[in-house]
């Protein structure tokens, strides 16, 4: 028998929702109901002729057990303890009803607790048993009953059980909304960090591109001109017979050669090795390095040498996809190794992220993708990529890891 882990009025149950004050008010309300109904039961039992000690002991036992239920769950992690507590509470209540049928008033509290602590099927069975006790008690004590004794508890039981189930659903909805808000805030923060990181990477890449442009301009203009001067002076020196002119040609040729060597050194300095490292590849490398340092993941990055310059929105989308996928690997997959591959696939670019983690049921995820699925990261990835004309493919097998493949067109649609 499973137990709902949001027990009403039970300290130790966390309510990570904005409605914490409402939850606290409901807890206090439950205690007030217990005290009021117990007091009514004791006073009416005494007035109905029940023995004073028995009525008082019954009332104290009910309140003591109810109070114990607010303390014990905070000191144990047993998921079955609320059920045993409820059964114990029921036994004490039945004993009190045996003393006087006036204690049937507390059935309302039991129906509230049943709707909250038990699954729907077992809660209905339990509520039906309580209703039977409530209906039989007047007959056993007074030898008769009335329509009020039958329809009053029946309607009250439906009302109490329905309120409890509705409140439980409200708590679940509030928790889900809070989880979604937290997820969105986290995603916004991650997006801001990624944008800053990509901006730095693009700035670095832009500086390299500008240095490359300057180096090519120098090579195609000044270097070529000096090379031509050197060739012309060498040819002119071979054709002249005048010693002074020949010496001048030699000096000009040597000066042009020295200048050409200087220009080539400048060109080489302006075109560093980082030229092959694009902004997206740099950002991916830093992201993988952090995953290795923080989570101990063995990481690999493979970038296609033929990958052309990508549009900014494509780089942003791929970088965010990689970030979300790696977050899933670190938080949920239990993986030890992750491989990221960036490939030039003709007219599109493909980003593959694979791991050796636990995997999951892709078919179940696809079925739930439009409903209340918890895989918001994958759904957000797919939606973002589709907006840019791409897509997301997911392959996974339980126990054998997961592979996520994102693809986007390299060139946008021409207007």
PAKOL-269700 format. One record per residue (C-alpha): z, x, y. Coordinates in nm, 4 decimals. Example, Ala and Ser with C-alpha at 12.3 -4.5 7.8 and 13.67 -1.06 7.14 Angstrom:
<nodes>
node w = 0.7800&u = 1.2300&v = -0.4500
node w = 0.7140&u = 1.3670&v = -0.1060
</nodes>
This chain:
<nodes>
node w = 0.0000&u = 0.0000&v = 0.0000
node w = -0.1122&u = 0.1542&v = 0.3264
node w = 0.0843&u = 0.1158&v = 0.6469
node w = -0.0422&u = 0.0789&v = 0.9997
node w = 0.0756&u = 0.3838&v = 1.1922
node w = 0.1480&u = 0.2074&v = 1.5187
node w = 0.4685&u = 0.0184&v = 1.4342
node w = 0.5890&u = -0.2264&v = 1.6929
node w = 0.9074&u = -0.1146&v = 1.8573
node w = 0.9465&u = 0.1919&v = 1.6405
node w = 1.0396&u = 0.5109&v = 1.8230
node w = 0.8559&u = 0.8104&v = 1.6901
node w = 0.5188&u = 0.6381&v = 1.7036
node w = 0.3041&u = 0.7865&v = 1.9754
node w = 0.0961&u = 0.5652&v = 2.2028
node w = -0.1543&u = 0.7920&v = 2.3773
node w = -0.2831&u = 0.5098&v = 2.5951
node w = -0.2545&u = 0.4181&v = 2.9627
node w = -0.0659&u = 0.1037&v = 2.8533
node w = 0.2482&u = 0.2976&v = 2.7575
node w = 0.4628&u = 0.0802&v = 2.9834
node w = 0.3297&u = -0.2327&v = 2.8107
node w = 0.4077&u = -0.0842&v = 2.4713
node w = 0.7597&u = -0.0042&v = 2.5823
node w = 0.8014&u = -0.3596&v = 2.7132
node w = 0.6917&u = -0.4961&v = 2.3743
node w = 0.9442&u = -0.2720&v = 2.1974
node w = 1.2239&u = -0.3974&v = 2.4213
node w = 1.1022&u = -0.7531&v = 2.3681
node w = 1.1286&u = -0.7136&v = 1.9919
node w = 1.4904&u = -0.5968&v = 2.0183
node w = 1.5701&u = -0.8871&v = 2.2503
node w = 1.4141&u = -1.1288&v = 1.9998
node w = 1.6222&u = -0.9790&v = 1.7184
node w = 1.9464&u = -1.0098&v = 1.9125
node w = 1.8733&u = -1.3623&v = 2.0392
node w = 1.7622&u = -1.5005&v = 1.7016
node w = 2.0555&u = -1.3377&v = 1.5209
node w = 2.3004&u = -1.4780&v = 1.7752
node w = 2.1489&u = -1.8255&v = 1.7364
node w = 2.1645&u = -1.7973&v = 1.3601
node w = 2.5304&u = -1.6864&v = 1.3570
node w = 2.6444&u = -1.9516&v = 1.6076
node w = 2.4578&u = -2.2356&v = 1.4354
node w = 2.5760&u = -2.1186&v = 1.0925
node w = 2.9362&u = -2.1289&v = 1.2096
node w = 2.8798&u = -2.4673&v = 1.3712
node w = 2.7204&u = -2.5917&v = 1.0479
node w = 3.0311&u = -2.5068&v = 0.8501
node w = 2.9500&u = -2.1653&v = 0.7088
node w = 3.2413&u = -1.9257&v = 0.6561
node w = 3.3092&u = -1.7320&v = 0.9755
node w = 3.3353&u = -1.3855&v = 0.8100
node w = 3.0186&u = -1.4396&v = 0.6057
node w = 2.8190&u = -1.5547&v = 0.9086
node w = 2.9367&u = -1.2647&v = 1.1248
node w = 2.8803&u = -1.0048&v = 0.8489
node w = 2.5299&u = -1.1456&v = 0.7906
node w = 2.4475&u = -1.1198&v = 1.1615
node w = 2.5870&u = -0.7661&v = 1.1909
node w = 2.3984&u = -0.6553&v = 0.8801
node w = 2.0702&u = -0.7874&v = 1.0241
node w = 2.1228&u = -0.6136&v = 1.3600
node w = 2.2391&u = -0.2897&v = 1.1963
node w = 1.9354&u = -0.2742&v = 0.9683
node w = 1.6994&u = -0.3581&v = 1.2535
node w = 1.8565&u = -0.0843&v = 1.4696
node w = 1.8299&u = 0.1657&v = 1.1825
node w = 1.4585&u = 0.0959&v = 1.1719
node w = 1.4231&u = 0.2273&v = 1.5265
node w = 1.5942&u = 0.5580&v = 1.4433
node w = 1.4874&u = 0.6611&v = 1.0947
node w = 1.1061&u = 0.6733&v = 1.1489
node w = 1.1545&u = 0.9264&v = 1.4276
node w = 1.3165&u = 1.1661&v = 1.1787
node w = 1.0739&u = 1.1415&v = 0.8911
node w = 0.6990&u = 1.1637&v = 0.8371
node w = 0.6911&u = 0.9315&v = 0.5355
node w = 0.4116&u = 0.6793&v = 0.5763
node w = 0.5755&u = 0.4360&v = 0.3305
node w = 0.9156&u = 0.4232&v = 0.5005
node w = 0.8225&u = 0.1287&v = 0.7322
node w = 0.7290&u = -0.0805&v = 0.4257
node w = 1.0575&u = -0.0066&v = 0.2479
node w = 1.2438&u = -0.0747&v = 0.5693
node w = 1.0698&u = -0.4123&v = 0.6032
node w = 1.1473&u = -0.5010&v = 0.2400
node w = 1.5126&u = -0.4069&v = 0.2947
node w = 1.5202&u = -0.6173&v = 0.6087
node w = 1.3778&u = -0.9077&v = 0.4083
node w = 1.6448&u = -0.8743&v = 0.1381
node w = 1.9217&u = -0.8806&v = 0.4011
node w = 1.7593&u = -1.1826&v = 0.5654
node w = 1.7358&u = -1.3688&v = 0.2332
node w = 2.1057&u = -1.2954&v = 0.1740
node w = 2.1847&u = -1.4320&v = 0.5211
node w = 1.9784&u = -1.7450&v = 0.4479
node w = 2.1831&u = -1.7866&v = 0.1304
node w = 2.4916&u = -1.7993&v = 0.3532
node w = 2.3338&u = -2.0527&v = 0.5909
node w = 1.9867&u = -2.1954&v = 0.6325
node w = 2.0271&u = -2.1504&v = 1.0085
node w = 1.9236&u = -1.7861&v = 0.9639
node w = 1.5662&u = -1.9004&v = 0.8918
node w = 1.5150&u = -1.8568&v = 1.2658
node w = 1.4717&u = -1.4830&v = 1.1979
node w = 1.1568&u = -1.5542&v = 0.9975
node w = 0.9702&u = -1.5412&v = 1.3301
node w = 1.0708&u = -1.1744&v = 1.3678
node w = 0.9684&u = -1.0990&v = 1.0083
node w = 0.6246&u = -1.2501&v = 1.0668
node w = 0.5813&u = -1.0329&v = 1.3759
node w = 0.6746&u = -0.7208&v = 1.1795
node w = 0.4546&u = -0.8173&v = 0.8832
node w = 0.1494&u = -0.8516&v = 1.1041
node w = 0.2144&u = -0.5110&v = 1.2523
node w = 0.3359&u = -0.2981&v = 0.9620
node w = 0.1247&u = -0.4282&v = 0.6738
node w = -0.2489&u = -0.4432&v = 0.6085
node w = -0.3989&u = -0.7886&v = 0.6591
node w = -0.4059&u = -0.8898&v = 0.2912
node w = -0.0499&u = -0.7826&v = 0.2129
node w = 0.0691&u = -0.9173&v = 0.5467
node w = -0.0617&u = -1.2641&v = 0.4571
node w = 0.1015&u = -1.2505&v = 0.1132
node w = 0.4326&u = -1.1385&v = 0.2649
node w = 0.4157&u = -1.4106&v = 0.5340
node w = 0.3503&u = -1.6749&v = 0.2694
node w = 0.6593&u = -1.5638&v = 0.0746
node w = 0.8692&u = -1.5827&v = 0.3915
node w = 0.7345&u = -1.9317&v = 0.4603
node w = 0.8332&u = -2.0455&v = 0.1100
node w = 1.1893&u = -1.9209&v = 0.1675
node w = 1.2012&u = -2.1015&v = 0.5032
node w = 1.0821&u = -2.4283&v = 0.3476
node w = 1.3111&u = -2.4117&v = 0.0441
node w = 1.6309&u = -2.3068&v = 0.2291
node w = 1.7060&u = -2.6497&v = 0.3881
node w = 1.6540&u = -2.8249&v = 0.0544
node w = 1.8926&u = -2.5874&v = -0.1247
node w = 2.1593&u = -2.6142&v = 0.1456
node w = 2.1300&u = -2.9789&v = 0.2517
node w = 1.9371&u = -3.1320&v = -0.0337
node w = 1.6705&u = -3.2627&v = 0.2037
node w = 1.4131&u = -3.1483&v = 0.4582
node w = 1.1990&u = -3.2948&v = 0.7364
node w = 0.8531&u = -3.2727&v = 0.8829
node w = 0.9925&u = -3.0531&v = 1.1600
node w = 1.1360&u = -2.8129&v = 0.8999
node w = 0.7909&u = -2.7850&v = 0.7436
node w = 0.5365&u = -2.7913&v = 1.0255
node w = 0.7534&u = -2.6055&v = 1.2798
node w = 0.7888&u = -2.2864&v = 1.0708
node w = 0.4279&u = -2.3122&v = 0.9520
node w = 0.2878&u = -2.3247&v = 1.3058
node w = 0.5390&u = -2.0640&v = 1.4262
node w = 0.4432&u = -1.8298&v = 1.1423
node w = 0.0735&u = -1.8539&v = 1.2230
node w = 0.1475&u = -1.7972&v = 1.5898
node w = 0.3740&u = -1.4947&v = 1.5293
node w = 0.1457&u = -1.3303&v = 1.2737
node w = -0.1582&u = -1.3871&v = 1.4974
node w = 0.0160&u = -1.2396&v = 1.8015
node w = 0.1171&u = -0.9326&v = 1.6030
node w = -0.2333&u = -0.8728&v = 1.4663
node w = -0.3872&u = -0.9271&v = 1.8086
node w = -0.1450&u = -0.6850&v = 1.9711
node w = -0.2198&u = -0.4277&v = 1.7029
node w = -0.5920&u = -0.4590&v = 1.7722
node w = -0.5281&u = -0.4187&v = 2.1438
node w = -0.3398&u = -0.0972&v = 2.0743
node w = -0.6255&u = 0.0310&v = 1.8630
node w = -0.8808&u = -0.0569&v = 2.1288
node w = -0.6702&u = 0.1080&v = 2.3986
node w = -0.6310&u = 0.4225&v = 2.1867
node w = -1.0056&u = 0.4309&v = 2.1238
node w = -1.0803&u = 0.3883&v = 2.4940
node w = -0.8374&u = 0.6654&v = 2.5822
node w = -0.9930&u = 0.8908&v = 2.3188
node w = -1.3382&u = 0.8181&v = 2.4580
node w = -1.2249&u = 0.8846&v = 2.8162
node w = -1.0674&u = 1.2128&v = 2.7062
node w = -1.3864&u = 1.3053&v = 2.5236
node w = -1.5967&u = 1.2254&v = 2.8305
node w = -1.3686&u = 1.4273&v = 3.0582
node w = -1.3875&u = 1.7189&v = 2.8183
node w = -1.7657&u = 1.6847&v = 2.8032
node w = -1.7869&u = 1.6810&v = 3.1834
node w = -1.5751&u = 1.9945&v = 3.2052
node w = -1.7865&u = 2.1652&v = 2.9397
node w = -2.1044&u = 2.0613&v = 3.1213
node w = -1.9739&u = 2.2076&v = 3.4463
node w = -1.8821&u = 2.5328&v = 3.2725
node w = -2.2215&u = 2.5482&v = 3.1027
node w = -2.4029&u = 2.4849&v = 3.4304
node w = -2.2105&u = 2.7681&v = 3.5955
node w = -2.2794&u = 2.9954&v = 3.3025
node w = -2.6475&u = 2.9080&v = 3.2940
node w = -2.6716&u = 2.9541&v = 3.6706
node w = -2.5312&u = 3.3068&v = 3.6389
node w = -2.7639&u = 3.3796&v = 3.3480
node w = -3.0652&u = 3.2472&v = 3.5401
node w = -2.9656&u = 3.4477&v = 3.8461
node w = -2.9447&u = 3.7581&v = 3.6290
node w = -3.2768&u = 3.6734&v = 3.4672
node w = -3.4322&u = 3.6062&v = 3.8082
node w = -3.3209&u = 3.9432&v = 3.9368
node w = -3.4754&u = 4.1109&v = 3.6326
node w = -3.7959&u = 3.9112&v = 3.6777
node w = -3.8175&u = 4.0160&v = 4.0434
node w = -3.7637&u = 4.3809&v = 3.9547
node w = -4.0334&u = 4.3471&v = 3.6910
node w = -4.2749&u = 4.1953&v = 3.9439
node w = -4.2116&u = 4.4782&v = 4.1887
node w = -4.2556&u = 4.7397&v = 3.9173
node w = -4.5877&u = 4.5834&v = 3.8139
node w = -4.7066&u = 4.5671&v = 4.1755
node w = -4.6216&u = 4.9340&v = 4.2251
node w = -4.7915&u = 5.0245&v = 3.9000
node w = -5.1042&u = 4.8234&v = 3.9788
node w = -5.1380&u = 4.9460&v = 4.3395
node w = -4.9659&u = 5.2701&v = 4.4366
node w = -4.9707&u = 5.4284&v = 4.0921
node w = -5.3365&u = 5.3417&v = 4.0378
node w = -5.4250&u = 5.4693&v = 4.3861
node w = -5.2448&u = 5.8019&v = 4.3284
node w = -5.4133&u = 5.8366&v = 3.9925
node w = -5.7522&u = 5.7789&v = 4.1577
node w = -5.6736&u = 6.0316&v = 4.4325
node w = -5.5806&u = 6.2860&v = 4.1669
node w = -5.9046&u = 6.2332&v = 3.9787
node w = -6.1187&u = 6.2470&v = 4.2937
node w = -5.9568&u = 6.5653&v = 4.4241
node w = -5.9930&u = 6.7286&v = 4.0841
node w = -6.3611&u = 6.6402&v = 4.0771
node w = -6.4084&u = 6.7546&v = 4.4384
node w = -6.2379&u = 7.0861&v = 4.3674
node w = -6.4758&u = 7.1526&v = 4.0795
node w = -6.7840&u = 7.0878&v = 4.2980
node w = -6.6891&u = 7.3029&v = 4.6011
node w = -6.7428&u = 7.6816&v = 4.6262
node w = -6.5402&u = 7.7257&v = 4.9439
node w = -6.2067&u = 7.8985&v = 4.8562
node w = -6.0181&u = 7.7208&v = 5.1349
node w = -6.1495&u = 7.3801&v = 5.0334
node w = -6.0816&u = 7.4518&v = 4.6682
node w = -5.7221&u = 7.5495&v = 4.7491
node w = -5.6795&u = 7.2287&v = 4.9547
node w = -5.8155&u = 7.0173&v = 4.6690
node w = -5.5708&u = 7.1835&v = 4.4286
node w = -5.2778&u = 7.1172&v = 4.6618
node w = -5.3771&u = 6.7520&v = 4.7101
node w = -5.4210&u = 6.7108&v = 4.3327
node w = -5.0766&u = 6.8601&v = 4.2659
node w = -4.9159&u = 6.6448&v = 4.5354
node w = -5.0822&u = 6.3324&v = 4.3957
node w = -4.9645&u = 6.4290&v = 4.0462
node w = -4.6045&u = 6.4774&v = 4.1618
node w = -4.6117&u = 6.1499&v = 4.3541
node w = -4.7568&u = 5.9701&v = 4.0520
node w = -4.4751&u = 6.1050&v = 3.8338
node w = -4.2187&u = 5.9817&v = 4.0891
node w = -4.3820&u = 5.6383&v = 4.0999
node w = -4.3767&u = 5.6132&v = 3.7200
node w = -4.0059&u = 5.6981&v = 3.7143
node w = -3.9446&u = 5.4216&v = 3.9704
node w = -4.1487&u = 5.1742&v = 3.7652
node w = -3.9547&u = 5.2657&v = 3.4537
node w = -3.6231&u = 5.2229&v = 3.6364
node w = -3.7280&u = 4.8813&v = 3.7704
node w = -3.8187&u = 4.7523&v = 3.4235
node w = -3.4932&u = 4.7933&v = 3.2231
node w = -3.4316&u = 4.7008&v = 2.8601
node w = -3.2642&u = 4.3746&v = 2.9667
node w = -3.6100&u = 4.2445&v = 3.0509
node w = -3.6449&u = 4.1114&v = 2.6936
node w = -3.3194&u = 3.9146&v = 2.7234
node w = -3.3888&u = 3.5737&v = 2.8809
node w = -3.1279&u = 3.3586&v = 3.0522
node w = -3.0902&u = 3.1164&v = 2.7593
node w = -3.0610&u = 3.3952&v = 2.5035
node w = -2.7984&u = 3.5686&v = 2.7165
node w = -2.5921&u = 3.2507&v = 2.7463
node w = -2.6176&u = 3.1866&v = 2.3709
node w = -2.5069&u = 3.5412&v = 2.2949
node w = -2.2000&u = 3.5101&v = 2.5173
node w = -2.1168&u = 3.1725&v = 2.3629
node w = -2.1342&u = 3.3183&v = 2.0118
node w = -1.9291&u = 3.6194&v = 2.1137
node w = -1.6560&u = 3.3867&v = 2.2392
node w = -1.6648&u = 3.1876&v = 1.9152
node w = -1.6211&u = 3.5121&v = 1.7239
node w = -1.3341&u = 3.6327&v = 1.9413
node w = -1.1487&u = 3.3005&v = 1.9608
node w = -1.2111&u = 3.1505&v = 1.6143
node w = -1.2987&u = 3.4531&v = 1.4019
node w = -1.6428&u = 3.3114&v = 1.3152
node w = -1.9060&u = 3.5467&v = 1.1796
node w = -2.1986&u = 3.4756&v = 1.4116
node w = -2.5669&u = 3.5646&v = 1.4234
node w = -2.8293&u = 3.5028&v = 1.6918
node w = -3.2020&u = 3.5264&v = 1.6277
node w = -3.4467&u = 3.4829&v = 1.9183
node w = -3.8228&u = 3.4677&v = 1.8736
node w = -3.9930&u = 3.7533&v = 2.0623
node w = -4.2851&u = 3.5269&v = 2.1541
node w = -4.0670&u = 3.2640&v = 2.3239
node w = -4.2162&u = 3.1918&v = 2.6704
node w = -4.0297&u = 3.1196&v = 2.9923
node w = -3.8642&u = 2.7776&v = 2.9578
node w = -3.8100&u = 2.5069&v = 3.2155
node w = -3.4576&u = 2.4868&v = 3.3566
node w = -3.3905&u = 2.1380&v = 3.2153
node w = -3.4996&u = 2.2571&v = 2.8705
node w = -3.2664&u = 2.5571&v = 2.8840
node w = -2.9781&u = 2.3349&v = 3.0022
node w = -3.0343&u = 2.0803&v = 2.7236
node w = -3.0593&u = 2.3470&v = 2.4524
node w = -2.7536&u = 2.5302&v = 2.5826
node w = -2.5456&u = 2.2111&v = 2.5858
node w = -2.6685&u = 2.1235&v = 2.2377
node w = -2.5633&u = 2.4644&v = 2.1100
node w = -2.2268&u = 2.4331&v = 2.2811
node w = -2.1573&u = 2.0907&v = 2.1269
node w = -2.2755&u = 2.1994&v = 1.7839
node w = -2.0593&u = 2.5128&v = 1.7897
node w = -1.7620&u = 2.3048&v = 1.9058
node w = -1.8104&u = 2.0832&v = 1.5989
node w = -1.8294&u = 2.3920&v = 1.3786
node w = -1.5046&u = 2.5281&v = 1.5203
node w = -1.3098&u = 2.2007&v = 1.5274
node w = -1.4293&u = 2.0080&v = 1.2226
node w = -1.6398&u = 2.2133&v = 0.9822
node w = -1.3829&u = 2.4719&v = 0.8716
node w = -1.6697&u = 2.7218&v = 0.8589
node w = -1.6525&u = 3.1011&v = 0.8440
node w = -2.0101&u = 3.1740&v = 0.9505
node w = -2.2564&u = 3.0296&v = 1.2003
node w = -2.6199&u = 3.1225&v = 1.2605
node w = -2.8160&u = 3.0273&v = 1.5737
node w = -3.1944&u = 3.0642&v = 1.5842
node w = -3.4218&u = 3.0108&v = 1.8865
node w = -3.7852&u = 2.9767&v = 1.7808
node w = -4.1224&u = 2.9399&v = 1.9528
node w = -4.2783&u = 2.6499&v = 1.7580
node w = -4.6246&u = 2.6389&v = 1.9193
node w = -4.5934&u = 2.3769&v = 2.1959
node w = -4.2205&u = 2.3276&v = 2.1473
node w = -3.9042&u = 2.5310&v = 2.1259
node w = -3.6620&u = 2.4819&v = 1.8362
node w = -3.2908&u = 2.5602&v = 1.8295
node w = -3.1270&u = 2.5696&v = 1.4849
node w = -2.7508&u = 2.5933&v = 1.4303
node w = -2.6272&u = 2.6219&v = 1.0709
node w = -2.2827&u = 2.6807&v = 0.9225
node w = -2.1180&u = 2.7167&v = 0.5823
node w = -1.8457&u = 2.4572&v = 0.6475
node w = -1.7310&u = 2.1397&v = 0.4747
node w = -2.0335&u = 1.9279&v = 0.5667
node w = -2.0367&u = 1.5499&v = 0.5961
node w = -2.2214&u = 1.2384&v = 0.4829
node w = -2.5292&u = 1.2220&v = 0.7079
node w = -2.6358&u = 0.8813&v = 0.5717
node w = -2.2982&u = 0.7293&v = 0.6639
node w = -2.3180&u = 0.8862&v = 1.0088
node w = -2.6675&u = 0.7466&v = 1.0644
node w = -2.5468&u = 0.3989&v = 0.9637
node w = -2.2508&u = 0.4136&v = 1.2019
node w = -2.4348&u = 0.5892&v = 1.4869
node w = -2.4847&u = 0.2702&v = 1.6797
node w = -2.1354&u = 0.1328&v = 1.6172
node w = -1.7876&u = 0.2767&v = 1.6630
node w = -1.8704&u = 0.6134&v = 1.5136
node w = -1.6488&u = 0.9023&v = 1.6048
node w = -1.9421&u = 1.1501&v = 1.6114
node w = -1.9997&u = 1.1171&v = 1.9840
node w = -2.1133&u = 1.4796&v = 2.0134
node w = -2.4134&u = 1.4384&v = 1.7834
node w = -2.5115&u = 1.1076&v = 1.9416
node w = -2.4922&u = 1.2540&v = 2.2929
node w = -2.7020&u = 1.5520&v = 2.1802
node w = -2.9719&u = 1.3280&v = 2.0346
node w = -2.9793&u = 1.1017&v = 2.3418
node w = -3.0120&u = 1.3969&v = 2.5822
node w = -3.2924&u = 1.5563&v = 2.3812
node w = -3.4833&u = 1.2283&v = 2.3518
node w = -3.4738&u = 1.1861&v = 2.7298
node w = -3.6677&u = 1.5137&v = 2.7540
node w = -3.9187&u = 1.4182&v = 2.4845
node w = -3.7475&u = 1.6036&v = 2.2002
node w = -3.5192&u = 1.5143&v = 1.9123
node w = -3.2361&u = 1.6178&v = 1.6858
node w = -3.2447&u = 1.6578&v = 1.3072
node w = -2.9239&u = 1.6819&v = 1.1059
node w = -2.8948&u = 1.7998&v = 0.7469
node w = -2.5610&u = 1.8269&v = 0.5696
node w = -2.4128&u = 1.8169&v = 0.2212
node w = -2.0443&u = 1.7794&v = 0.1474
node w = -1.9047&u = 2.1212&v = 0.0656
node w = -2.2288&u = 2.3039&v = 0.1484
node w = -2.2360&u = 2.3194&v = 0.5273
node w = -2.4421&u = 2.1609&v = 0.8028
node w = -2.7695&u = 2.2425&v = 0.9797
node w = -2.8526&u = 2.0955&v = 1.3207
node w = -3.2053&u = 2.1396&v = 1.4581
node w = -3.2974&u = 2.0515&v = 1.8170
node w = -3.6553&u = 2.0596&v = 1.9429
node w = -3.8037&u = 2.0146&v = 2.2897
node w = -4.1545&u = 2.0485&v = 2.4334
node w = -4.2042&u = 2.3763&v = 2.6171
node w = -4.4201&u = 2.2196&v = 2.8869
node w = -4.3352&u = 1.8876&v = 3.0494
node w = -4.5769&u = 1.6008&v = 3.0751
node w = -4.8331&u = 1.6483&v = 3.3480
node w = -4.8299&u = 1.3855&v = 3.6154
</nodes>
